[in-house]
Amino acid sequence: MFFYSYQKVSIFCKNLILSQLITYNSVTMSTRTNEAWLADLRSTGIPHEEALNDLRDVIQKGLPYALSRWLSSDDPLFPPLVEEVTQETLLRVLDQLDTFEGRSLFTTWVHKIAIRIALTELRRKRWRDASLDELTENEDAPPPPGLLADPQASPETSAERKDMLERVRRILQEELTPKQREALTLLGLQDIPMEEAAKKMKTNRNALYKLLHDARLRLKKRLSLEDLTPQDLLSAFEQK
């Protein structure tokens, strides 16, 4: 059975968790070389948008085959998994373009990232629903009980989670614009598909990717200033 991330509030900044990798070489939607992919994804305007659209197609074409060992493409849970993995992969790729060493096809490298993300999501527990508004609108309010509810957690772990959630709430409030928080609410907590979220925000999919990308960079910088890593956030919710 497929479960979403237990700590949805930090989905945009969680680290890669090492797992078994499947390499799947698909026929790309274009004839770009590695250098062309990098140049187009680093550019702006039409070339950037076309590269994002093509890369999105490449990811979604390869996932059914690559994940067939764990989840059938006929499973009703497969479409939301593909959508979530695709948008997270695109953001992760944009964040990590400088780490691509050119030892393989660019699309092979992207598929490895996508499979890592997908397998991580398949292993995670579903986190109880909570609105990001509850975490950001009222700084003095305690975190919603559903965020901390875990009958197996020790008192020490529950206290650590509460402290971490309060820190995350403060960082989100101080670092992100209202539009960025809205995007994270729609995509990170409410699991709304990218296209629908773009319509709700009266923008387009690629502009929304850019908005999320900028938000991730701001959060990454702020976490570093506070001596926090994405793994710190992840660990607080994985321990018992």
Buried (B, 14 or more C-beta within 10 A) or exposed (E): EBEBBBBBBBBBBBEBBEBEEBEBEBEBBBEBEBEBBBBBBEEEEEBBBBBBBBBBBBBBBBBBEBBEEBBEEEEEBBEBBBBBBBBBBBBBBBEEEEEBEEEBBBBBBBBBBBBBBBBBBBEBEEBBEBEBEBBBEEEEEEBBEEBBEBEEBEEEBEEBBBEBBBBBBBBBBEBBEEBBBBBBBBBBBBBBBBEEBBBBBEBBBBEBBBBBBBBBEBBBEBBEEEEBBBBBBBEBBBEE
